């Protein structure tokens, strides 16, 4: 293995704003792992909606208070290397980290409970509160580096961590079981397409809500039924017809998602790409005995269980396109068109 260099190339987010706030630099110091950390040579890193949301300050509670614009609600620090979806090889381990991790290919668990040797009261997120994988090297606590044994490429493996763990977490929180009728919004995106695969693996009947041009594509992913996203859901599916809603969109049509839920139905959300403000009739909640779950923090063993599914080939990667790190601007521009199905991935080897 080649010696670890002193400096690396990475893409730094320098301030909130447009794509010009992403600056490629080749003189970034390679991070030094702490006693409980590992240093990872990054092979590939996936692009996520959160990268864009963070860049534009979307997480701020108000337009005049960007100091809270991070996943945890804490002040965001610049410059920051983003990139939460990481596959790479461990090239150095701290004195207290598991030495068996050295030279292993790993996936980084993006929801972090340990940073700089300290256990956190609330989780940080890789590439948000601390530097992530849009660079040649990154550091993470050894407990968050999961060995993955798979014939898949780094690019394919980097399509899994955020999208699939988010999907698995929502399915776990909503207790999805065999025989459940499940509706997933934003079904052609990274989390939506992951939800289709993981819900089918649990034996659920999956209805995918997506754009008209992608109806056949989500069926090819394994959905049992596809519905155009502007359709009247009560008319298309019937009121009280769905056991579980997995929602990534929210927006103006949100009330219709509760209308199609059966009494005692379960709703889980981990996104609001259609708009974060919705109209809620509380009578729908309590008269139908609905359970609503907000899902950000990964439950215990969710990521470990996901890695096992990957290793057993129970789920398959869906990579729409690969980009060089220098083309991250282009990748984010394409991401916002929502024309792709699956994941856009940065091949860190292509600088």
C-alpha positions as CSV (number, residue, x, y, z in Angstrom):
1,X,0.0,0.0,0.0
2,X,1.3,3.5,-0.9
3,X,2.4,5.8,1.8
4,X,-0.2,8.2,3.1
5,X,0.4,11.7,1.7
6,X,0.4,14.9,3.8
7,X,-2.1,16.6,1.5
8,X,-5.1,15.6,-0.4
9,X,-7.6,16.9,-3.0
10,X,-11.1,17.5,-1.8
11,X,-14.2,19.7,-2.5
12,X,-14.8,22.2,0.2
13,X,-18.1,24.0,0.9
14,X,-16.9,27.5,1.8
15,X,-20.2,29.2,2.6
16,X,-23.9,29.0,2.1
17,X,-25.0,29.8,-1.4
18,X,-24.7,28.6,-5.0
19,X,-22.5,26.1,-6.7
20,X,-19.6,28.5,-6.7
21,X,-19.4,27.9,-2.9
22,X,-18.0,24.5,-3.7
23,X,-14.3,24.8,-4.3
24,X,-11.9,22.1,-5.3
25,X,-8.6,22.3,-3.5
26,X,-5.5,20.1,-3.7
27,X,-3.7,21.3,-0.6
28,X,-6.0,20.1,2.1
29,X,-4.2,18.4,5.0
30,X,-5.0,14.6,5.2
31,X,-6.9,14.2,8.5
32,X,-5.2,12.4,11.3
33,X,-7.2,9.7,13.1
34,X,-7.6,10.0,16.8
35,X,-7.1,7.0,19.1
36,X,-10.5,5.5,18.4
37,X,-10.7,6.5,14.7
38,X,-9.8,5.1,11.4
39,X,-8.4,6.8,8.3
40,X,-10.2,5.8,5.1
41,X,-8.9,6.2,1.5
42,X,-12.2,7.1,-0.2
43,X,-13.1,5.1,-3.3
44,X,-16.5,6.7,-4.0
45,X,-19.1,8.9,-2.4
46,X,-22.8,9.3,-3.3
47,X,-24.6,12.5,-3.9
48,X,-27.6,13.3,-1.7
49,X,-30.4,15.8,-1.3
50,X,-28.9,16.9,2.0
51,X,-25.7,18.1,0.3
52,X,-27.7,20.6,-1.6
53,X,-30.0,21.5,1.3
54,X,-27.0,22.1,3.5
55,X,-25.2,24.2,0.8
56,X,-28.2,26.6,0.5
57,X,-28.9,26.7,4.2
58,X,-32.3,24.9,3.9
59,X,-32.1,23.4,7.4
60,X,-32.1,26.9,9.1
61,X,-35.2,27.4,11.1
62,X,-35.6,30.9,9.7
63,X,-34.2,32.8,6.7
64,X,-32.3,35.2,9.0
65,X,-30.8,32.5,11.2
66,X,-28.4,30.3,9.2
67,X,-26.5,29.5,12.4
68,X,-28.8,26.5,13.0
69,X,-28.6,25.2,9.4
70,X,-27.2,21.7,10.1
71,X,-28.9,18.4,10.6
72,X,-28.4,18.6,14.3
73,X,-29.6,22.2,14.5
74,X,-26.2,23.4,15.7
75,X,-24.1,26.1,14.1
76,X,-22.5,25.0,10.8
77,X,-18.8,25.5,10.4
78,X,-16.9,26.3,7.2
79,X,-15.1,25.1,5.3
80,X,-16.7,21.7,5.3
81,X,-16.1,18.7,3.1
82,X,-19.5,17.2,2.4
83,X,-20.3,13.6,1.3
84,X,-22.2,11.2,3.6
85,X,-22.2,8.2,1.3
86,X,-18.8,6.7,1.5
87,X,-17.1,3.5,0.5
88,X,-13.4,3.1,0.9
89,X,-10.4,1.2,2.4
90,X,-9.1,1.7,5.9
91,X,-5.4,2.7,5.6
92,X,-4.7,3.6,9.2
93,X,-6.2,2.9,12.6
94,X,-5.9,4.7,16.0
95,X,-4.3,3.0,18.9
96,X,-7.6,2.1,20.5
97,X,-9.5,1.2,17.3
98,X,-10.0,-2.4,16.1
99,X,-6.7,-3.3,14.3
100,X,-8.7,-5.8,12.2
101,X,-10.2,-2.9,10.3
102,X,-6.9,-2.1,8.7
103,X,-6.9,-2.8,4.9
104,X,-10.6,-3.6,5.0
105,X,-13.1,-2.2,2.6
106,X,-15.8,-0.4,4.6
107,X,-19.0,1.5,4.4
108,X,-19.4,4.5,6.7
109,X,-22.4,4.7,8.8
110,X,-23.5,8.3,8.2
111,X,-25.4,8.8,11.5
112,X,-22.5,9.3,14.0
113,X,-22.8,8.8,17.8
114,X,-19.0,9.1,18.3
115,X,-16.7,11.9,17.1
116,X,-13.2,12.7,18.2
117,X,-13.4,9.9,20.8
118,X,-16.4,11.4,22.5
119,X,-19.9,9.9,22.7
120,X,-22.5,12.4,21.6
121,X,-25.8,13.3,23.3
122,X,-27.4,13.7,19.9
123,X,-25.9,12.4,16.6
124,X,-23.8,14.2,14.1
125,X,-24.0,13.5,10.4
126,X,-21.1,12.6,8.3
127,X,-20.4,15.5,5.9
128,X,-22.5,18.0,7.9
129,X,-21.2,18.5,11.5
130,X,-17.9,16.9,10.5
131,X,-16.0,16.4,7.2
132,X,-17.2,13.7,4.9
133,X,-16.2,11.8,1.8
134,X,-15.9,14.3,-1.1
135,X,-12.1,14.1,-0.7
136,X,-9.4,11.5,-1.1
137,X,-9.3,10.7,2.6
138,X,-11.7,10.9,5.6
139,X,-11.7,10.0,9.3
140,X,-14.5,8.4,11.3
141,X,-14.8,6.5,14.6
142,X,-14.0,2.9,14.1
143,X,-17.4,1.8,15.4
144,X,-19.0,3.6,12.4
145,X,-16.8,1.9,9.8
146,X,-18.6,-1.3,8.7
147,X,-16.6,-4.0,6.8
148,X,-18.5,-5.0,3.7
149,X,-17.7,-8.2,1.8
150,X,-19.1,-7.9,-1.7
151,X,-18.1,-8.2,-5.3
152,X,-19.7,-4.8,-6.0
153,X,-17.5,-1.9,-7.0
154,X,-16.8,1.1,-4.7
155,X,-19.2,3.2,-6.9
156,X,-22.0,0.6,-6.5
157,X,-21.4,0.3,-2.7
158,X,-21.4,4.0,-2.3
159,X,-25.0,4.1,-3.6
160,X,-26.2,2.3,-0.4
161,X,-25.4,4.1,2.9
162,X,-27.7,7.1,3.2
163,X,-30.6,6.1,0.9
164,X,-30.8,2.5,1.9
165,X,-30.3,3.1,5.6
166,X,-32.9,5.9,5.6
167,X,-35.3,3.6,3.9
168,X,-34.6,0.7,6.2
169,X,-34.9,3.0,9.2
170,X,-38.4,4.2,8.1
171,X,-39.5,0.6,7.4
172,X,-38.3,-0.4,10.8
173,X,-39.9,2.5,12.7
174,X,-43.2,1.8,10.8
175,X,-42.9,-1.9,11.6
176,X,-43.5,-3.0,8.0
177,X,-44.2,-6.7,7.8
178,X,-45.3,-9.2,5.1
179,X,-48.7,-8.5,3.7
180,X,-48.7,-4.8,4.4
181,X,-49.9,-2.5,1.6
182,X,-47.3,0.3,1.4
183,X,-47.3,3.5,-0.5
184,X,-44.0,5.3,-1.1
185,X,-43.7,8.8,-2.5
186,X,-40.7,10.0,-4.6
187,X,-40.3,6.4,-5.6
188,X,-37.7,6.9,-8.3
189,X,-35.2,8.7,-6.1
190,X,-32.4,7.2,-4.1
191,X,-34.4,6.6,-0.9
192,X,-37.6,5.8,-2.8
193,X,-36.0,3.1,-5.0
194,X,-34.3,1.7,-1.9
195,X,-37.7,1.6,-0.1
196,X,-39.2,-0.5,-3.0
197,X,-36.4,-3.1,-2.7
198,X,-36.3,-3.3,1.1
199,X,-40.1,-3.3,1.5
200,X,-40.4,-6.1,-1.1
201,X,-37.8,-8.0,0.8
202,X,-40.1,-7.8,3.9
203,X,-43.0,-9.2,1.9
204,X,-45.0,-6.0,1.5
205,X,-47.2,-5.0,-1.4
206,X,-45.6,-1.8,-2.8
207,X,-47.4,1.1,-4.5
208,X,-44.9,3.6,-6.0
209,X,-45.9,7.3,-6.5
210,X,-43.8,9.0,-9.1
211,X,-43.7,11.1,-12.3
212,X,-45.6,9.8,-15.3
213,X,-42.3,9.3,-17.3
214,X,-41.1,6.9,-14.5
215,X,-44.1,4.7,-13.9
216,X,-42.7,1.7,-15.8
217,X,-39.2,2.2,-14.3
218,X,-40.4,1.8,-10.7
219,X,-42.3,-1.3,-11.7
220,X,-39.1,-2.7,-13.1
221,X,-37.5,-2.0,-9.7
222,X,-40.0,-4.3,-8.1
223,X,-43.1,-2.2,-7.2
224,X,-46.4,-4.0,-7.5
225,X,-48.2,-0.9,-8.7
226,X,-47.3,2.6,-9.9
227,X,-49.3,5.8,-9.6
228,X,-48.7,9.1,-11.3
229,X,-47.8,11.7,-8.6
230,X,-50.5,14.2,-9.5
231,X,-53.3,11.6,-9.3
232,X,-56.2,11.8,-6.9
233,X,-55.0,9.1,-4.5
234,X,-58.4,8.6,-2.9
235,X,-59.8,7.9,-6.4
236,X,-56.8,5.9,-7.6
237,X,-56.3,3.7,-4.5
238,X,-59.5,4.3,-2.4
239,X,-59.7,5.8,1.0
240,X,-58.5,3.7,3.9
241,X,-56.7,1.4,1.5
242,X,-53.0,1.6,2.7
243,X,-51.3,0.2,5.8
244,X,-48.1,2.3,5.6
245,X,-47.0,5.5,3.9
246,X,-43.3,6.1,3.4
247,X,-43.1,9.8,2.5
248,X,-40.1,11.7,1.1
249,X,-42.1,14.5,-0.5
250,X,-44.7,16.2,1.7
251,X,-45.9,19.4,-0.1
252,X,-49.4,20.5,-1.0
253,X,-50.8,17.0,-1.6
254,X,-49.7,15.8,1.8
255,X,-53.3,15.5,3.3
256,X,-54.2,12.9,0.7
257,X,-51.5,10.6,2.1
258,X,-53.4,10.4,5.4
259,X,-56.7,10.0,3.6
260,X,-55.6,6.7,2.0
261,X,-54.2,5.3,5.3
262,X,-56.3,2.7,6.9
263,X,-57.4,3.2,10.6
264,X,-54.4,2.4,12.7
265,X,-52.2,3.1,9.7
266,X,-48.5,4.2,10.0
267,X,-46.9,7.1,8.3
268,X,-43.1,7.7,8.3
269,X,-41.3,10.6,6.8
270,X,-37.6,11.4,6.1
271,X,-37.9,14.2,3.6
272,X,-39.9,17.1,2.3
273,X,-38.7,17.8,-1.3
274,X,-42.1,18.9,-2.3
275,X,-42.3,21.5,0.4
276,X,-41.9,21.4,4.2
277,X,-45.1,23.2,5.2
278,X,-48.2,21.0,5.0
279,X,-51.9,21.3,6.0
280,X,-52.9,19.0,8.8
281,X,-56.4,18.2,10.0
282,X,-55.8,16.9,13.5
283,X,-59.2,15.0,13.3
284,X,-57.7,12.7,10.7
285,X,-54.9,11.8,13.1
286,X,-57.0,11.0,16.2
287,X,-60.2,9.7,14.6
288,X,-58.2,7.2,12.5
289,X,-55.8,6.3,15.3
290,X,-52.8,7.0,13.0
291,X,-49.2,6.8,14.1
292,X,-46.7,9.3,12.6
293,X,-43.0,8.9,12.7
294,X,-40.3,11.4,11.9
295,X,-37.2,9.4,10.9
296,X,-33.7,10.9,10.9
297,X,-31.6,9.1,13.6
298,X,-30.9,5.5,12.6
299,X,-32.2,3.0,15.0
300,X,-29.9,0.5,16.7
301,X,-28.5,-2.1,14.3
302,X,-30.3,-0.6,11.3
303,X,-27.0,0.1,9.4
304,X,-25.4,-3.3,10.5
305,X,-28.5,-5.1,9.2
306,X,-28.3,-3.1,5.9
307,X,-24.6,-4.2,5.4
308,X,-25.7,-7.8,6.0
309,X,-28.3,-7.4,3.2
310,X,-25.7,-6.0,0.9
311,X,-23.3,-8.8,1.6
312,X,-25.9,-11.4,1.0
313,X,-27.0,-9.7,-2.3
314,X,-30.5,-9.4,-1.0
315,X,-30.6,-5.9,-2.4
316,X,-29.0,-4.5,-5.6
317,X,-27.4,-1.1,-6.3
318,X,-29.0,1.4,-8.6
319,X,-26.4,3.8,-10.0
320,X,-27.8,6.3,-12.5
321,X,-24.5,8.0,-13.4
322,X,-21.0,8.5,-12.1
323,X,-19.0,11.7,-12.0
324,X,-15.5,12.8,-11.2
325,X,-15.0,14.8,-8.0
326,X,-14.1,17.9,-10.1
327,X,-17.6,17.6,-11.7
328,X,-19.5,17.7,-8.4
329,X,-21.1,21.0,-9.5
330,X,-22.4,19.2,-12.6
331,X,-23.6,16.2,-10.5
332,X,-25.6,18.5,-8.1
333,X,-27.1,20.4,-11.1
334,X,-28.2,17.1,-12.6
335,X,-29.5,15.9,-9.2
336,X,-31.8,18.8,-8.9
337,X,-33.5,18.0,-12.3
338,X,-34.8,14.8,-10.7
339,X,-34.5,13.2,-14.1
340,X,-32.5,10.2,-12.9
341,X,-33.6,7.0,-11.2
342,X,-31.4,5.8,-8.4
343,X,-28.1,7.4,-7.3
344,X,-25.6,9.8,-8.7
345,X,-22.1,8.8,-7.4
346,X,-18.8,10.6,-7.3
347,X,-15.8,8.4,-8.2
348,X,-13.1,9.9,-6.1
349,X,-10.4,8.1,-8.2
350,X,-11.5,10.4,-11.1
351,X,-10.2,13.8,-10.0
